[in-house]
Amino acid sequence: MKLHEMVFLFPGNKDYKIPCEWSHTGVVGSGDMEVLVRGAYLDGSVGVKVTTPVRGYDEVWEKVLRRFVGESGLGNVTIDINDNNSTPFVAAMRLKQAAIELGEGVDAS
């Protein structure tokens, strides 16, 4: 099965500095996903690459990711998402978990 890749770039927090070299959250399993975050100089932007077996949800991914970046305060990072059929709710929660593990204190409720 060929995987579908989507690449996005969102404006973010120019002053953000990732507190570690990289971060890993989650596992790739049935209905789940993993999130890898790395620091990168992107003039404050957040670059996201999503790899998933599911096609046709690019617009949904963009909305979930745009909202997450806007709420998280992240910037100058790349995020790699390896998805295995997660729902938009699971994706949003895993992203919030990744931000919390970076020390951002994003409200997971």
C-alpha positions as CSV (number, residue, x, y, z in Angstrom):
1,M,0.0,0.0,0.0
2,K,1.4,3.4,-1.0
3,L,1.3,6.0,1.8
4,H,-0.1,9.5,1.2
5,E,2.1,12.4,2.2
6,M,1.0,16.0,2.9
7,V,3.3,18.9,3.6
8,F,2.1,22.1,5.3
9,L,3.8,25.3,6.5
10,F,2.0,27.6,9.0
11,P,3.0,30.9,10.6
12,G,4.1,30.4,14.2
13,N,5.8,32.0,17.1
14,K,9.1,33.6,16.0
15,D,10.4,33.7,19.6
16,Y,9.8,30.0,20.4
17,K,12.8,27.9,21.0
18,I,12.3,24.1,21.5
19,P,13.5,23.1,25.0
20,C,15.1,19.9,23.7
21,E,16.7,18.6,20.5
22,W,13.7,16.6,19.6
23,S,10.6,15.0,21.0
24,H,8.6,11.8,20.3
25,T,5.0,11.2,21.3
26,G,2.7,8.3,20.6
27,V,2.9,5.1,18.6
28,V,1.9,4.1,15.1
29,G,-0.8,1.5,15.6
30,S,-4.3,0.8,14.5
31,G,-6.2,4.1,14.8
32,D,-3.3,6.0,16.3
33,M,-0.3,8.1,15.3
34,E,3.1,9.3,16.4
35,V,4.4,12.9,16.5
36,L,8.0,13.8,16.1
37,V,9.0,17.4,16.8
38,R,12.4,18.9,16.0
39,G,13.8,22.4,16.1
40,A,14.5,24.1,12.8
41,Y,15.0,27.7,11.7
42,L,11.9,28.5,9.8
43,D,11.6,32.2,10.5
44,G,9.0,31.4,13.2
45,S,7.0,29.0,11.0
46,V,6.0,25.4,11.7
47,G,6.5,22.8,9.0
48,V,4.4,19.7,9.2
49,K,4.7,16.5,7.1
50,V,1.9,14.0,7.5
51,T,2.3,10.4,6.3
52,T,-0.9,8.4,6.3
53,P,-2.6,5.5,4.4
54,V,-5.8,7.6,4.2
55,R,-6.4,9.8,1.2
56,G,-8.9,12.5,0.7
57,Y,-8.6,14.3,4.0
58,D,-6.0,16.9,3.2
59,E,-8.4,19.7,4.0
60,V,-9.4,18.2,7.4
61,W,-5.7,17.7,8.3
62,E,-5.0,21.3,7.4
63,K,-7.7,22.6,9.6
64,V,-6.6,20.4,12.6
65,L,-3.0,21.4,12.1
66,R,-3.7,25.2,11.6
67,R,-5.7,25.3,14.8
68,F,-3.1,23.4,16.8
69,V,-0.2,25.6,15.6
70,G,-2.3,28.7,16.5
71,E,-3.1,27.5,20.0
72,S,0.2,25.9,20.8
73,G,2.6,28.9,20.6
74,L,5.1,26.7,18.7
75,G,7.5,28.1,16.1
76,N,10.7,27.2,14.4
77,V,9.9,23.5,14.5
78,T,9.2,20.7,12.1
79,I,6.6,18.2,13.0
80,D,6.5,14.7,11.4
81,I,3.3,12.8,11.9
82,N,3.1,9.1,11.1
83,D,-0.6,8.3,11.1
84,N,-2.4,5.0,11.0
85,N,-6.1,5.9,10.5
86,S,-6.5,8.2,13.5
87,T,-9.6,10.3,13.7
88,P,-9.4,14.1,13.7
89,F,-10.1,14.0,17.5
90,V,-7.3,11.6,18.2
91,A,-4.9,13.6,16.0
92,A,-5.8,16.8,17.9
93,M,-5.3,15.1,21.2
94,R,-2.0,13.6,20.2
95,L,-0.7,16.9,19.0
96,K,-1.7,18.6,22.3
97,Q,0.0,15.8,24.2
98,A,3.2,16.5,22.1
99,A,3.0,20.2,23.0
100,I,2.5,19.4,26.7
101,E,5.5,17.1,26.7
102,L,7.5,20.0,25.2
103,G,6.5,22.0,28.2
104,E,4.1,24.3,26.5
105,G,1.2,23.7,28.9
106,V,-1.4,23.4,26.1
107,D,-4.8,22.7,27.7
108,A,-5.7,19.1,26.7
109,S,-9.4,19.4,27.6
